[in-house]
Amino acid sequence: MKKKKTLKRQIEEWVWAFIVVFFIIRPFFLQAYRIPSGSMEDTLLPGDFLFVFKPVYGFEVPYTQIKFFQFVKPKRGDIVVFRYPLNPSMDFVKRVIGLPGDTIMIRDKRIYINGKLLIEEYAIHKDEKIIPSLYNFESEIFLEYFQKQWEQRSFIDETSIRDNFGPVVVPKNSYFVLGDNRDYSSDSRFWGPVPEKLLKGIPFIIYFSWDGSVPFYNIFKSIRWERILQFPFIWRKKYEMQDM
């Protein structure tokens, strides 16, 4: 009788653990996420495995975009995880550059926010070439057209706006996000603003990191030991705003 009771209790503990993890912790608090590309180098690297802390931007009803109890709003420089606006089944991670109402302009890879130059220590450029714009940004009529097309996410395949973009005004309850690896990032330049309702959380901790370029037989060298248990959410590296 004692063995049967112990086995029954153990099974109950497993069941409750499963319920807590899959129906409470995962939907409402933590989500595992792997960095698939180099768009956030050198802040986050391909092969970084993260836990994303979800409640910071509100509790979401599972399988919906309905949120409640939003504690904070993103600040400039925050790294955020969000649903990709063109395919909400996919999650992206980028850095918040523009807040609601901000005017964003890029000229020759330099970012201007509300007329001030943004100087960022976290951004990198791996392509020295500057792609010239095909658009006439001096025309007010064109700028109105550009704003509308941008909000409608019409520039998804338009490489000519990579280094020269806007100005655009970030819509209400939306954010302008960029990858730190500016020349090789699919971000708000191409597919538009991120609505607040699509925000999922912040990268909380790197629990594992794997360098896929290292041969598998060098398994210990392929593990980036120095990155394990790092906290990306506190990596709001310095930036400055300077007048034009």
Secondary structure, 3 states (H helix, E strand, C coil): CHHHHHHHHHHHHHHHHHHHHHHHHHHHCEEEEECCCCCCCCCCCCCEEEEEECHHHCEECCCCCCEECCCCCCCCCCEEEEEECCEEEEEEEEEEEECCCCEEEEECCEEEECCEEEEECCCECCCCCCCCCCCCCCCHHHHHHHHHHHHCCCCCCCHHHCCCEEEEECCCCEEEEECCEHHHCCCHHHHCCEEHHHEEEEEEEEEEEECCCCCHHHHHHHECHHHCCECHHHCCCCEEEEEC
